[in-house]
Amino acid sequence: MASIVIRNLDDDLKARLRQRARRHGRSMEEETREILRGVLATETRTGLDFWRSVRHRFAGLDDVWFSIARRSAEAAAAGTPEPPTFG
């Protein structure tokens, strides 16, 4: 198992962590592990739920193709794109 050291922790934050650990009947170290587990588990689930909802939303659509205008030979040789025309 890995270890982590947290430096420069505010005194108020440390006191609140100590109180929270006491309420839950845990050490500060175990309380910190539980907080990290909870936050990271929620973050992972939220990310997966987002992508599931995106896939569900667009599941019925066919592939979408965009036509990309070709550059002129001069612009390609110069290595700079041509500006768009709005005509």
TIVO-2410 file (N, C-alpha, C; in nm, 3 decimals):
# residues 87
REC num residu      c1      c2      c3 atome chaine
REC   1      M   0.084  -0.118   0.000     N      A
REC   1      M   0.000   0.000   0.000    CA      A
REC   1      M   0.088   0.124   0.000     C      A
REC   2      A   0.040   0.226  -0.066     N      A
REC   2      A   0.113   0.351  -0.076    CA      A
REC   2      A   0.082   0.441   0.043     C      A
REC   3      S   0.171   0.535   0.066     N      A
REC   3      S   0.152   0.634   0.172    CA      A
REC   3      S   0.152   0.772   0.110     C      A
REC   4      I   0.090   0.866   0.180     N      A
REC   4      I   0.086   1.004   0.134    CA      A
REC   4      I   0.104   1.095   0.254     C      A
REC   5      V   0.174   1.204   0.234     N      A
REC   5      V   0.194   1.304   0.339    CA      A
REC   5      V   0.132   1.434   0.288     C      A
REC   6      I   0.052   1.497   0.372     N      A
REC   6      I  -0.010   1.625   0.335    CA      A
REC   6      I   0.052   1.733   0.422     C      A
REC   7      R   0.122   1.823   0.359     N      A
REC   7      R   0.188   1.932   0.431    CA      A
REC   7      R   0.104   2.059   0.422     C      A
REC   8      N   0.132   2.152   0.509     N      A
REC   8      N   0.069   2.284   0.509    CA      A
REC   8      N  -0.083   2.276   0.517     C      A
REC   9      L  -0.134   2.186   0.599     N      A
REC   9      L  -0.277   2.172   0.620    CA      A
REC   9      L  -0.322   2.279   0.719     C      A
REC  10      D  -0.426   2.354   0.684     N      A
REC  10      D  -0.476   2.459   0.773    CA      A
REC  10      D  -0.517   2.399   0.907     C      A
REC  11      D  -0.493   2.472   1.013     N      A
REC  11      D  -0.529   2.425   1.147    CA      A
REC  11      D  -0.680   2.401   1.158     C      A
REC  12      D  -0.759   2.491   1.099     N      A
REC  12      D  -0.904   2.476   1.104    CA      A
REC  12      D  -0.949   2.350   1.032     C      A
REC  13      L  -0.890   2.322   0.916     N      A
REC  13      L  -0.924   2.203   0.840    CA      A
REC  13      L  -0.888   2.077   0.916     C      A
REC  14      K  -0.772   2.079   0.980     N      A
REC  14      K  -0.730   1.964   1.059    CA      A
REC  14      K  -0.824   1.941   1.177     C      A
REC  15      A  -0.867   2.048   1.242     N      A
REC  15      A  -0.959   2.036   1.355    CA      A
REC  15      A  -1.094   1.980   1.308     C      A
REC  16      R  -1.141   2.025   1.193     N      A
REC  16      R  -1.268   1.974   1.140    CA      A
REC  16      R  -1.258   1.828   1.101     C      A
REC  17      L  -1.143   1.788   1.047     N      A
REC  17      L  -1.120   1.648   1.015    CA      A
REC  17      L  -1.118   1.563   1.142     C      A
REC  18      R  -1.054   1.614   1.245     N      A
REC  18      R  -1.049   1.542   1.373    CA      A
REC  18      R  -1.190   1.525   1.429     C      A
REC  19      Q  -1.272   1.630   1.423     N      A
REC  19      Q  -1.410   1.621   1.474    CA      A
REC  19      Q  -1.492   1.523   1.392     C      A
REC  20      R  -1.477   1.527   1.263     N      A
REC  20      R  -1.552   1.436   1.176    CA      A
REC  20      R  -1.512   1.291   1.203     C      A
REC  21      A  -1.383   1.266   1.219     N      A
REC  21      A  -1.334   1.132   1.249    CA      A
REC  21      A  -1.390   1.084   1.383     C      A
REC  22      R  -1.393   1.172   1.481     N      A
REC  22      R  -1.445   1.137   1.614    CA      A
REC  22      R  -1.594   1.100   1.603     C      A
REC  23      R  -1.671   1.178   1.526     N      A
REC  23      R  -1.814   1.148   1.508    CA      A
REC  23      R  -1.837   1.012   1.446     C      A
REC  24      H  -1.748   0.973   1.354     N      A
REC  24      H  -1.762   0.845   1.285    CA      A
REC  24      H  -1.688   0.731   1.355     C      A
REC  25      G  -1.623   0.761   1.465     N      A
REC  25      G  -1.551   0.658   1.540    CA      A
REC  25      G  -1.429   0.604   1.468     C      A
REC  26      R  -1.362   0.690   1.394     N      A
REC  26      R  -1.244   0.649   1.318    CA      A
REC  26      R  -1.125   0.737   1.353     C      A
REC  27      S  -1.008   0.691   1.315     N      A
REC  27      S  -0.889   0.774   1.327    CA      A
REC  27      S  -0.893   0.878   1.216     C      A
REC  28      M  -0.813   0.983   1.230     N      A
REC  28      M  -0.805   1.085   1.126    CA      A
REC  28      M  -0.757   1.024   0.994     C      A
REC  29      E  -0.665   0.931   1.006     N      A
REC  29      E  -0.610   0.867   0.887    CA      A
REC  29      E  -0.719   0.787   0.814     C      A
REC  30      E  -0.797   0.708   0.888     N      A
REC  30      E  -0.903   0.630   0.826    CA      A
REC  30      E  -1.013   0.721   0.772     C      A
REC  31      E  -1.044   0.828   0.842     N      A
REC  31      E  -1.145   0.922   0.794    CA      A
REC  31      E  -1.102   0.985   0.662     C      A
REC  32      T  -0.974   1.018   0.651     N      A
REC  32      T  -0.921   1.075   0.528    CA      A
REC  32      T  -0.933   0.975   0.413     C      A
REC  33      R  -0.902   0.847   0.440     N      A
REC  33      R  -0.917   0.745   0.337    CA      A
REC  33      R  -1.063   0.734   0.291     C      A
REC  34      E  -1.156   0.736   0.385     N      A
REC  34      E  -1.297   0.727   0.351    CA      A
REC  34      E  -1.343   0.847   0.268     C      A
REC  35      I  -1.297   0.965   0.302     N      A
REC  35      I  -1.331   1.085   0.226    CA      A
REC  35      I  -1.280   1.071   0.082     C      A
REC  36      L  -1.155   1.030   0.066     N      A
REC  36      L  -1.097   1.013  -0.067    CA      A
REC  36      L  -1.171   0.907  -0.146     C      A
REC  37      R  -1.202   0.793  -0.083     N      A
REC  37      R  -1.278   0.688  -0.153    CA      A
REC  37      R  -1.411   0.741  -0.203     C      A
REC  38      G  -1.482   0.812  -0.117     N      A
REC  38      G  -1.613   0.863  -0.153    CA      A
REC  38      G  -1.608   0.964  -0.266     C      A
REC  39      V  -1.515   1.056  -0.258     N      A
REC  39      V  -1.504   1.159  -0.362    CA      A
REC  39      V  -1.464   1.097  -0.495     C      A
REC  40      L  -1.366   1.010  -0.494     N      A
REC  40      L  -1.319   0.951  -0.620    CA      A
REC  40      L  -1.420   0.853  -0.678     C      A
REC  41      A  -1.494   0.783  -0.596     N      A
REC  41      A  -1.598   0.692  -0.647    CA      A
REC  41      A  -1.709   0.773  -0.714     C      A
REC  42      T  -1.748   0.883  -0.655     N      A
REC  42      T  -1.852   0.968  -0.712    CA      A
REC  42      T  -1.804   1.028  -0.843     C      A
REC  43      E  -1.680   1.071  -0.848     N      A
REC  43      E  -1.625   1.132  -0.969    CA      A
REC  43      E  -1.625   1.032  -1.083     C      A
REC  44      T  -1.587   0.909  -1.058     N      A
REC  44      T  -1.582   0.806  -1.161    CA      A
REC  44      T  -1.722   0.776  -1.212     C      A
REC  45      R  -1.817   0.758  -1.121     N      A
REC  45      R  -1.954   0.728  -1.162    CA      A
REC  45      R  -2.013   0.842  -1.243     C      A
REC  46      T  -1.988   0.964  -1.201     N      A
REC  46      T  -2.042   1.080  -1.272    CA      A
REC  46      T  -1.988   1.084  -1.414     C      A
REC  47      G  -1.860   1.061  -1.431     N      A
REC  47      G  -1.800   1.062  -1.564    CA      A
REC  47      G  -1.859   0.954  -1.653     C      A
REC  48      L  -1.876   0.833  -1.599     N      A
REC  48      L  -1.935   0.725  -1.678    CA      A
REC  48      L  -2.080   0.755  -1.712     C      A
REC  49      D  -2.156   0.808  -1.618     N      A
REC  49      D  -2.295   0.841  -1.644    CA      A
REC  49      D  -2.307   0.945  -1.755     C      A
REC  50      F  -2.217   1.041  -1.755     N      A
REC  50      F  -2.219   1.143  -1.859    CA      A
REC  50      F  -2.200   1.079  -1.996     C      A
REC  51      W  -2.099   0.995  -2.011     N      A
REC  51      W  -2.073   0.934  -2.141    CA      A
REC  51      W  -2.183   0.838  -2.181     C      A
REC  52      R  -2.242   0.768  -2.086     N      A
REC  52      R  -2.356   0.683  -2.119    CA      A
REC  52      R  -2.472   0.765  -2.172     C      A
REC  53      S  -2.497   0.880  -2.110     N      A
REC  53      S  -2.607   0.964  -2.156    CA      A
REC  53      S  -2.578   1.022  -2.295     C      A
REC  54      V  -2.454   1.056  -2.323     N      A
REC  54      V  -2.418   1.106  -2.456    CA      A
REC  54      V  -2.438   0.996  -2.560     C      A
REC  55      R  -2.391   0.875  -2.529     N      A
REC  55      R  -2.407   0.764  -2.623    CA      A
REC  55      R  -2.554   0.734  -2.647     C      A
REC  56      H  -2.634   0.737  -2.541     N      A
REC  56      H  -2.777   0.711  -2.554    CA      A
REC  56      H  -2.844   0.818  -2.640     C      A
REC  57      R  -2.807   0.943  -2.619     N      A
REC  57      R  -2.868   1.055  -2.691    CA      A
REC  57      R  -2.844   1.044  -2.841     C      A
REC  58      F  -2.724   1.003  -2.881     N      A
REC  58      F  -2.688   1.000  -3.022    CA      A
REC  58      F  -2.688   0.859  -3.082     C      A
REC  59      A  -2.738   0.761  -3.010     N      A
REC  59      A  -2.733   0.622  -3.056    CA      A
REC  59      A  -2.809   0.600  -3.185     C      A
REC  60      G  -2.920   0.668  -3.206     N      A
REC  60      G  -3.001   0.646  -3.325    CA      A
REC  60      G  -2.954   0.718  -3.449     C      A
REC  61      L  -2.856   0.801  -3.437     N      A
REC  61      L  -2.810   0.879  -3.552    CA      A
REC  61      L  -2.710   0.800  -3.636     C      A
REC  62      D  -2.716   0.820  -3.766     N      A
REC  62      D  -2.616   0.760  -3.853    CA      A
REC  62      D  -2.488   0.842  -3.845     C      A
REC  63      D  -2.385   0.790  -3.909     N      A
REC  63      D  -2.259   0.865  -3.914    CA      A
REC  63      D  -2.281   1.000  -3.980     C      A
REC  64      V  -2.211   1.099  -3.934     N      A
REC  64      V  -2.221   1.233  -3.990    CA      A
REC  64      V  -2.089   1.263  -4.060     C      A
REC  65      W  -2.099   1.307  -4.183     N      A
REC  65      W  -1.980   1.339  -4.262    CA      A
REC  65      W  -1.981   1.486  -4.298     C      A
REC  66      F  -1.867   1.548  -4.287     N      A
REC  66      F  -1.852   1.688  -4.322    CA      A
REC  66      F  -1.760   1.696  -4.443     C      A
REC  67      S  -1.795   1.782  -4.536     N      A
REC  67      S  -1.705   1.802  -4.648    CA      A
REC  67      S  -1.608   1.914  -4.612     C      A
REC  68      I  -1.484   1.889  -4.638     N      A
REC  68      I  -1.380   1.988  -4.607    CA      A
REC  68      I  -1.327   2.040  -4.740     C      A
REC  69      A  -1.330   2.171  -4.754     N      A
REC  69      A  -1.284   2.232  -4.878    CA      A
REC  69      A  -1.134   2.211  -4.894     C      A
REC  70      R  -1.094   2.183  -5.016     N      A
REC  70      R  -0.951   2.166  -5.046    CA      A
REC  70      R  -0.883   2.302  -5.053     C      A
REC  71      R  -0.756   2.301  -5.015     N      A
REC  71      R  -0.678   2.423  -5.027    CA      A
REC  71      R  -0.621   2.432  -5.166     C      A
REC  72      S  -0.595   2.554  -5.207     N      A
REC  72      S  -0.533   2.571  -5.339    CA      A
REC  72      S  -0.387   2.524  -5.331     C      A
REC  73      A  -0.330   2.496  -5.448     N      A
REC  73      A  -0.191   2.450  -5.453    CA      A
REC  73      A  -0.096   2.555  -5.396     C      A
REC  74      E  -0.127   2.683  -5.419     N      A
REC  74      E  -0.040   2.790  -5.369    CA      A
REC  74      E  -0.043   2.794  -5.216     C      A
REC  75      A  -0.162   2.783  -5.161     N      A
REC  75      A  -0.172   2.789  -5.015    CA      A
REC  75      A  -0.107   2.666  -4.952     C      A
REC  76      A  -0.125   2.549  -5.015     N      A
REC  76      A  -0.064   2.427  -4.962    CA      A
REC  76      A   0.088   2.437  -4.967     C      A
REC  77      A   0.142   2.492  -5.075     N      A
REC  77      A   0.287   2.506  -5.089    CA      A
REC  77      A   0.342   2.604  -4.986     C      A
REC  78      A   0.265   2.710  -4.958     N      A
REC  78      A   0.311   2.810  -4.862    CA      A
REC  78      A   0.296   2.761  -4.718     C      A
REC  79      G   0.211   2.659  -4.698     N      A
REC  79      G   0.194   2.605  -4.564    CA      A
REC  79      G   0.097   2.684  -4.478     C      A
REC  80      T   0.026   2.778  -4.540     N      A
REC  80      T  -0.071   2.858  -4.464    CA      A
REC  80      T  -0.211   2.832  -4.517     C      A
REC  81      P  -0.309   2.823  -4.431     N      A
REC  81      P  -0.444   2.801  -4.479    CA      A
REC  81      P  -0.503   2.926  -4.543     C      A
REC  82      E  -0.593   2.905  -4.636     N      A
REC  82      E  -0.663   3.017  -4.697    CA      A
REC  82      E  -0.769   3.065  -4.601     C      A
REC  83      P  -0.792   3.195  -4.597     N      A
REC  83      P  -0.900   3.244  -4.511    CA      A
REC  83      P  -1.035   3.203  -4.567     C      A
REC  84      P  -1.133   3.184  -4.480     N      A
REC  84      P  -1.266   3.146  -4.530    CA      A
REC  84      P  -1.330   3.261  -4.606     C      A
REC  85      T  -1.418   3.226  -4.697     N      A
REC  85      T  -1.496   3.327  -4.771    CA      A
REC  85      T  -1.639   3.317  -4.725     C      A
REC  86      F  -1.700   3.429  -4.705     N      A
REC  86      F  -1.839   3.435  -4.660    CA      A
REC  86      F  -1.923   3.499  -4.768     C      A
REC  87      G  -1.940   3.429  -4.879     N      A
REC  87      G  -2.008   3.489  -4.991    CA      A
REC  87      G  -2.131   3.426  -5.030     C      A
***
